[in-house]
Amino acid sequence: MKNTFNDEDFDKISKNYRLVPNPTNMEDANDICVEIRKGDFEGTIIKFGKLNLQATKDEELTANYEYDILYVPEDKKDIQYTDEQGEEFESMIGDILMSFVYKQFKDKEEHGQDRESDNITFSTF
C-alpha cells in the first residue's frame, strides 16, 4: 500500500473481504470477523485484536495490530505457502484494517464529529 489512502483504495480493498459472524462464537451477534474473499487465502476467517496507531515524525501513520486466524478452509489447511505469499497475506490484512480506520475517519468527517480525539473506535458490522 502506498503512503496515502483514498476512496479508490477503500473501494478496491473492500472487494477483498466481507464481514461475517465469528465461527467460534455464533451466539454473539456483535462478535464480527473478516473473511478473505479473493486470492490464495480465500475463505480464511480472521479476527482483529489489539490495535495501536502512531504518527511518525514525518506524519505517517504506523499500525501495530494483532489478529487470530479462526478458520481455514479444508482445501487450504495442508498447503505450504511461500514467504512471498505470507507477506502478501500480512499486507492484505493490514490494508483491510487500514480501510476500517479510513472509514471511521471519513464517517466522522461527514458527520462533523470531533476528530481531535486520540481514540479510534470502529464497528465491523
N, C-alpha and C positions, 0 to 999 in steps of 0.2 A: 504494500500500500504506500502511496506517495505521502508527502508531508501534509497535504491538505485533504479535507474530506468535504464532499458536497452532495447535493441531492442526487446527482447522477451515480455517485459511488454508492449511496444508500440504496437506490433502486436496484443496482446491479447485485449488491450483496444480499439484499432481501430475497432474491430469487434462489439463493443457495441454501436456505433453511426455512423451517417452519416451526412454530411454537406448538408443543404437544404436552399433554399431561405427563407427570413423572411416572414411568412404567413400574417403579418400585413402590409408589405411594399413590395409587389411583383414587383413594378416598378423599384426598385433599385437593380440591379444585384449584387452589391457589399455588400449588406446587407445580410450576411450569418449567419445562425443559426445552432444549433446542434439538431438532432432528435435522441432520445434514441431508440435503435433497439432491446433491449432484456430486459427481466425481468418485474417486476411489473409496470414499468413506460414506457413500450414500446409505441412508438408513440408520447410521450411528446416532445415538441419542446421548447428549451431554447435559450436564447441569453446572451452571456457573456458581462459584463460591465467592470467596473474598475478592474484593477489587480495591486497588489503590492507584489513584491517578495523581500524577505530579507534573507540574510545569518545569521545564528546564530553564536555564539562564537564557537560552535562545527562544524562549516562549513556545517551545514544542511540548506537546503532551506525551508523557510516557505512562504506560499502564503495566502494573503487575497484577496478575489475577490467578485464581485457582479455578479448576474445573474437574469434574468427575465424569468419566465415561460410564454411563449407566446401562447402555445396551449396544451390542454389536450384532448385526445380522449374522445368522448361521453361516452364510456363504462367504463371510469375510473374517470369521474367527481364526482360521488357521493360516491366513496369508501373512507372509513375511514382507513387510513394507520396507522400502529403501529409506535411507536417511533423507533423501530429497522429498519423498512422499510424506515423511514425518514432518519435515519443515513446512511443506505446503499445508498440512493439516493444522499445524500451530498457527500459521499465518491466517488461514481461513477462520479459525476460532477467534483470533484477535480482531480480525475485520468484523466479524459478527458482533462481538462485544462493543467495538467502537461504533457500530451502527446503532446499538441501543443508546449509547451515550449521546451520539449525534441527534437522535430522535428526541431525547429528553431536552437537550438544549433548544432544538427547533420548537418543540411544544411550549417551552417556557417563553421563548421569544414571541411566538404567535399569540400567546395569551397574556402577554405583558407582565409575566411574573418576574419577581426579583431574581436577577442572575448573580448577585453578589455572594450568595451562599457558597460555602466550601463543600456542602453536602450535595451529592448527586443521588437521586433516587429514580428508579425507573421500574415500570411494570412490564413484565414479559408476556402479558396477555391482553 
